[in-house]
């Protein structure tokens, strides 16, 4: 084990935008994330980190294997193919490598199962018995509710799998103390998935009120926004049932405050984990990685309250790494979430056979030097099919035909529209919000970035593509949980 580090904790905050994290924006005076900001003062901030996918299954697979989605898992939820499952079963994983090397591997990851369980001694992903009973009650009530009336918000806040804890001064992450008890004094690898910023945005109403009163948000009529948003029925099932009359009175600004309240709650859970590790005397020997699997579009690019689209609202993610030897450094290199897997094994001093696409960030952490990338890449294959190439100055997005999706993935199946007809090219220096498609004006740039992506594909490892049938005992339960989170 290297540098006095015996343990490593990975925290993935689902759907957390980088621009909501103080240390990522450079502003901590009015930050939603004081615990993450304080941890960053002890660690390293990667200000230009990108996800490799805007969907959890593909992104978490890339985090734990170091492999790029195109040659591992790039679909999500019910669209994941047998070929992708077969690949996932072939790939070495961080928890598997560490368990083989003597680490205790544990996870609290609601909504995660199937191949994501590989390598873990303990993975808590299921509903608690209380949550299961409440969900049964919720389903029964909803089935007899009058049309247009939903009791979802009242029931949902009680479900442990939703990420909604007791909203007192202490925020208890599900199963945290039980898992720390099970670990004892053993060296451990822990994976925590926190869902508070994820749709349908059901945090503490008091916290929503507080943020709505204190912070500045877009001032638009919410009913008009909902009516004008491209929508194939998605909003009617993902967001509208959870909104209250007060939300419509508060407008779009209150919906944004709902999301931000989830960010605050997630940050408090991270603070809780930090406190518990300190109380048990484990913090000084523990490295911590905090990131999100993807960001979230709240209203940008006609993408309302979801994480499809490969714009920076969903592609740019926070990434903070702390070890006993890091101290308040900031790195502006282009890094990606697949870099996390080899970084973890390097920090813990484990000889890895991941064969990863990602590259270890340890040279940046220890020496401040790295062979910089010219570009990072991302895949999208759930609501629509796109690939993206991002450099310092440019973002290039194009459509890739995909038979698993309606219209071969050209049209968004949630919104029944085409978000920014591809190909798209954005000058990020002049247009950081990616509003002006300049693809026609820069053919040489388009060709260079397209070639960059094709060259990437040629360098990726080729796995068995036979697509053997892979079955999981928990698949039906996982898909049910994902449906309750808005996936369809």
Buried (B, 14 or more C-beta within 10 A) or exposed (E): BBBEBBBBBBBBBBBBBBBBBBBBEEEBEEBBBBBBBBBBEBBBBBBBBBBBBBBBBBBBBBBBBBBBBBBBBBBBBBBBBEBBBBBBBEBBBBBBBBBEBEBBBBBBBBBBBBBBBBBBBBBBBBBBEEBBEBBEEBEEBBEEEEEEEBEBBEBBBBBBBBBBBEBEEEBBBBBBEEBBEBBEEEBBBBBBBBBBBBBBBBBBBEBBBBBBEEEEBEEBEBBEBBEEBBBBEBBEEBBBBBBBEEBBEBBBBBBBBBBBBBBBBBBBBBBBBBEBBEEBEBBEBBBBBBBBBBBBBBBBBBBBBBBBBBBBBBBBBBBBBBBBBBEEBEBEBBBBBBBBBBBBBBBBEBEBEBEBBBBBBBBBBBEEEBEEBEBBBBBBBBBBBBBBBBBBEBBBBBBBEBEBBBBBBBBBBBBBBBBBEBBBBBBBEEEEEBEEBBBEEBEEBBEBBBEBBEEBEEEEEEBEEEEEEBEBEBBEBBBEBBEBBBBE
